[in-house]
Amino acid sequence: MTERPGPALDPALLLTMFNSVPEGVFAVDTDYRIIAVNDAALTALDLPRLRVIGRSAREVLHAGIGGDGCQLRRTMATGRPGLTLDQRLRDSLGRTFPATLSTGALHDDEGRIIGCVVTFVDLARVRQHLDVSDPDAADAPAGAMITGDPAMKRLFDLLPTLARSASSVLIQGETGTGKNLVARTLHGLSARADGPFITVNCAALPETLLESELFGYKAGAFTGAHRDKPGRFAAAEGGTLFLDEIGDIPLGMQVKLLRVLQEKVYERLGEQTPIPCDIRFVTATHRDLDEMVAAGTFRRDLYYRVNVLNLEIPPLRDRKGDVPRLAQRFVERLSLSRGRHVTGVSSAALELLMRHNYPGNVRELENILEHAWVMCRGTVIEPRHLPRDLQLLAPTAGPAAEDGLSRVEAAYLLQVLERHGWHRGRAAAELGMHRTTLQRRLRRLGMAPRRDGRTRD
């Protein structure tokens, strides 16, 4: 039987698809000259199309494109796709931004390599997205993703790659670490960003209510079901369904959820007609699902279905260096939202915050700062404004205590300086002090300036 050729794709449709991709995409020939570029790439680089087409990728991106060790050069030579996580690109105004670069070879009809396609993701946009939280989200404390921690930064760098996939993602982490915010970010960076993002807290509902919430029901399915009600599967159609605390789903419900994940269909209560669904599943839990599988309280087959891609958010006690930055952000947001200005946290109060282990993670830190903000009648939060249990962490007065305060202050100043490339003027502006004041503090703490961000090494 002769196969019929499929319908030819409309070039206008192909162009629309190319330009609808949220990541920057461009194609180069074997001389590394750009032969095609999409709208997202032009926006990120702040360039018109006429200044891009025909120019070398090295000129346009101000990066090591085509040089030795370049991933694009390796793909051009071998035909194998590649990924670079730590590339820096530059826009038309000279501003650099971190990016991931994915490369793939272009072949002609005879299989010869005639160029490459490059996809890049602006990681600064990703981190900006992570720095905006939904105050109504159950597990998204404001600013939960602000970080200078290397492990957290690696997690951020993975998010664009995971967001492009349609596979299920399992987010693991203790309560209060920001799992909801990561799930929302995955949705916001995905091709489903314009679709709905629906959250279900599996721990908050008993099994009978959870089933009706997820699947929906027909009128008359049970006592009190007076009219049809669509469930969360229907609400998430074309978007993302976030099942929070999936480890709390009863075994009976796990079987029904497994069928939806496997077959991409579900049935409303009181109805036997399968309904197809187009949903990206993201799940989260604070439980150890491996232990639950071994104990027989979580189905192994369901575990494999939800754990295709995995992210683990470290607890705040393992990234104490983020405490000063988070504390400052929480104070700033409280001041903005409630109309009374508090400039920040004193070194003595910060020392107490650094001594605490935060079993409730970032959400607990946010609550502590809200308590302190309410108790503070001046402009700076002091130890006496913190909850009583934190005040008891104060060290005995003396040289050791002074050393501890100096270490905290030095760590905080170092974070701000690193964020601004050791440009002391911009760092001082963020800290709300004059540049000479910052210089005096650095000298007092024995922090010799490495370099000024305005100079080039």
N, C-alpha and C positions, 0 to 999 in steps of 0.2 A: 504494500500500500504506500503510495507516494504521499509524503508529508507536504501539506500546503505551507508556504511561507507565511509567517505572521504579518500583521499589518505594519506598514512602515511608520516609524515614530515621526510625528510632526516636529520639524526643527524648532518651531516657536515654543512647543511644549518642552522640548529638551532644554532650551535656553531658560525658560521659566523655572524648571526644576533646578538647574545649575545655580540660578540666582536666589532660590528660596532656601538653600542650605545655609544654616547659621554660622558655620565655620568659614574661614577664608580659604578659598581654593584657587590655585593657578596652575597652568601647565607650561612646561618649558620644552624647547627642542634640545638636540644633542649639544648645542653650543650654550646651553643654559639661558637662552633668551626666551622671554615670556611670550607665549602665543595665545593664551586665553586667561581670563581672570574673572572672578565673580564679584557681585556687588559687596558682599561681606568683607572680602579682602581689600577692596578699594576704600571702604569705610574705615577699616582698622588702620590702613596706611595713610589715610587722609590725602588720597591722590585721585586725579581724574584718570579715566581709562586711557586717554591719549598719551599720558605721561608714563604709562606702564607697558603697553603692548609694544613689543619689539626691543625693549631694553633688557639688559642682562639682569638676572635675578639678584646678583650680588649688588648691583647699583641700586636697585629699587628697595631691597630689604636691608641693605647695609649689614649683611651677615656673611659668614664664611661659606656661602653657597658655591659649590664647585671646587672648593679647596681640598687639600689632603685631609682625610678623616671625615669629610662631610658625608652625611647619610644619603643625600641626594646623589652624590658622586658614586657611592657604593651601589645604590639602586640602579643607576644608569649603567654601571659596569656588569652587574650580576643579574638584574631583572627581579631581584628579591625585594619585597616591600620592607620598609623600616620605620622606626619611630625614634625621635629624639625628644627627650623630656625637658632639657635645660637650655634651649636655644633663646637668644635674645634678638629681637627684631627692632627696627627703628622706623618711625613714621616720617612724613615729609617735614615736620618741624624739629626733627632731631631727638624726639622723645623715644626712649627705649622702653620696651615692654617684654616680659617673659612670655615664652610660647612653647607649645609642643608642635613638632613637625612630623607629619606622617607622609611617607613617600611611596609611590607606586609607579611601575614602568608602563609606558605607552608602547604598544606593538602595532606594526603594520599587518597586512593580510598574510604575509609570509613569516610572521613571528619575530621579525627583527625589531630591536628597540629603537624607537624614533624620538623618544623624549620621556618625560616624567610628569606625573600629576602630584602636586604637593598640597596637603591640607594642613592649615595651622589654626591653633586655638589660642586666643589672647588670654593668658592666665591671669592677668591683672583684672580682666572683666570677670573671670570666675571668682577671684578673691573678693572683688567688690560685691558680687552677688551674694557671697557667703556672709558678708558683713552686714547684710540687711535681713532682719528676721521679722517674722509675722508675730505680733504681740498676742494674737489669739491662738497661736499654735501651742499644743499641750506640751511639746518637748523641745521648744525652740526659744530658750532664754536669749534676750537681746544681746547681740554681739557674741554669741556662743562660738563663732568660728574665727574670731580675731586671734591671731597667733603669730609667734615667732619660732615655734617649736619645729625642728626638722621633720619629725614623724608626721605632724599635722600637715606640714607643707607638702610632703610626699603624697599624703592622702588627697589634698586639694588638686595636685597635678594629675592624679588618676581620674578625677571626676569627669573631665570632658570626654575621655576615652570610654568610660563606662556609660556615660550619658548617650553616646552615639549607638550603643548596642540596644537590641530589643530584649536581651536576656534578663532574667530575674536577678535582683540584687538583694543580698541579706546584709543589713547593717547591724553590727554588734557593738555594744557599749553599755556602760552603766547608766542608770537613770540620771538624767540631767546633763548628759554630755552633748546633746544637740543632734540626736538621731533624726528628728523630724526635719530640722533645718537642712541636713545633708540630703534627705529624701527630696525635699522641695527643690534643692539645687540641681539634683540629678534630673528632675522633671524640667526645670527651667532651662537647662542646657541641652535638652533633647529635642528631637524633631517633633515631639508631642507637646512642646511648650505652649502652643495655642489651645490645646485641649484641656480638659478638667484635671485637677489634682484632688483626689478624694482620699480622706484619711478615715480609718476605722481603728479605734482602740479596742483590740480584742480582749483585753483584760477587764474592760469596764462593762461588758455585757454578758449575761448568762447565755448558755448554748442556744436556747429557743429563740431569744431575741436576736442573737448574733446571726442565726440562720435567716430570719426574716429581714434583717437589716441588709445582709449581703445579697440575698437572692431576690428579695421582693416577694409579693404574693398576689394572688387573684382574690377578688371579692368572694367571700364564703369559704375561704381556705380553712379558717378556724373561727371560733367565737370572737366576735368583735371586729372581724375583717369585713367591713361594710362596703369597701370599694377597693379597686385595684391600687396597688402601691409598688412603684418601681424600686428596686434595691440599689445598693451601692455599685454593683457590677454594671447596671444600666447607667448610673450617674457617671461612672468613670470611662464610658465608651469613648475610644479615640484618645484617651489620656493615660494617666497613671493612677493606680490604686495602691495606697500605702497602708499596709496592714501592720500596725504598731503592736508590739508585744505578742507576736505570733506564737511564742512559746506557751501562752496561756490558753490556746484553743484546745477544747476537749477532743479526745480521740475520735469520737463519732463525727464531729465537724471536720476533722482533718481529712477524712475519707472524701467528703463532698468537695472540699477545697481542692484536693488532689485532682479530681476529675476535671475541674475547671482549668487548672494549670496544664493538664495533659491534652485535653480535647478542645479547649477554647470554646466550650459551650456550657450553659447552665440552664436550669429550669426553675421557674418561680414556684413557690409553694402553692399547691392546689392546681397545678398545671403540669402537663406531661410533654409539652412541645419544647424541644431544645432551642435555646436562643444563642446564636453565635456571639462571641464577644471579642473585641479588639482592645486589649488592655495590657499595659506594661505593669508587672507586679514588682513592687519594692516592699520588702518586709524588714522588721527590726525587732530586736529582743535584747533584754539585759541578762537573759538566762544562758546557760551553757547547753546548747542544743546537742552537742556530741554526747554529753552525759545523759541527757534526756532520751536520746536514741538508744543508748546502752541500757538504760533503765526501762525501756519499753513505753515511755510516756509521750514520745514524739515519733511519728512514723518515719522510718528510714527513707522510704520512697518520696515522701513529701519534703524531707530535709534536702534530698538531692535536687528536687525541683526548685526550691526557693534559694538554694545556696550555689547557684551557677557562678555568680560573681559575689565577692565578699569584701566588705569594708569593716575595719575595726577602729573605733574611735577611742584613743587613750584617755584615761581618767585625768582630771585636773591635777591630782597629786603627783602624776608622772610628768607634768609639764608646768611646774611651779613658776617658771620664768614668764608665763603668760598672765600671772595674777596681777602685776602692776598695770599692765596694759588694759586688761579687762576691767579692773577696778576703776581706772580713769574713765573708760568708756561708759560704764554704768552711771557714774556720778554725773557725767556730761548729759546723758540722756534724761536722767531724773531732773536735772536743772532745766533742761529745755522743755520737758513735758509739764513741769509743775510750777514753773515761773519763779523759782527762787534759786539764785546762783550760788553754787558751791564749787570752788575751783579745783579741788582735788583731795588727795589723802596724804596726811603727813607721813614722814619717814617712820615715826614711831608706830603709827597705826598700820603702816604697810608691813613693818616687821612682824606684827601680830598676825596679819593676814597670811604672810608667808609661812608661818609656823603651823597653820591649821592644815589638816589633811583632806577636807572637803569630801565626806562620804556622799553628799548630794551633788557634788561636782559644780559645774558652772551655774546651774540654777541656784544652788545654795549660796555661792558667792554673790549672786545678784540679790538674793533676799537679805544677806548680811549688809550689803551696801545700801539697800533701801532702808533698813532699820537705822543704820548710821546716819543717813541723809536726813531722816525724820528727826533724830535726836540732836543733830548738829544745828545750832542757832547762829553760828558764824559762817565763815567761808571755807574752812579747812576741816576735814574730818580728823579727829584726834582719837587716841585709844579709848577715852571715856565714852565715846559715842558708839562704840562697837558693842555687840551683845556680850553679856557678862561672861559666858564661857570662853570667849576669845580674850577678854581682858585678863583672865587667869593665866594665859599663856605668856604673859610678860616676863622677861628674864630679870634676874636680880640686877639692880643698877650697878654700874661699874664699867671697867674697860671692855669686858666681853660684850656687854650690851651695846656700847658705842660701836664696837667692831661690827656687830650684827647689823646695826642701822646703816653703817657705811656700806656694807656689802649689798644691802637691798637698794640703797640709793644708786650705787655704782651700776648695778645690774639694770635698773630702770633707765638711767641715762644712756647706758650702752645700747639698749634696745632702740631708743629714740634716735640716737646718732646713726646706728646701722640702717635704720629705716630711711634716713635722709642722706645716705652715702657719706656720712661724716661732714655734711655741710652744717656748720655750727649755727649759721643764721637761721636756717629753716628749722633746725632742731630746737633752738631757743624760742622761736615763734610758737611751735607746738606746745612747748613746756610753759608758755606764758611768762617768759622772763627775758631780760635784755641779754644780748650776746655776751657782753662782758661778765654778767652774772654767771652765765653758764661756764665761761672760761675759768672763773675763780673756783667754781665747784669742782671742775675737772682737775685743777691743780691741787685743791685740798684733798681730793680722793686719790691723787697719784695717777690719774688717767691722762697720760701724755697724749695730746692729739695725734692721731695717726696721719691724717691728711685732711685737707679741706675739700669738700665736695665740688668747689669751684675750680679746683686745679686738676690737671691730668697727670697720672703717674707714668 
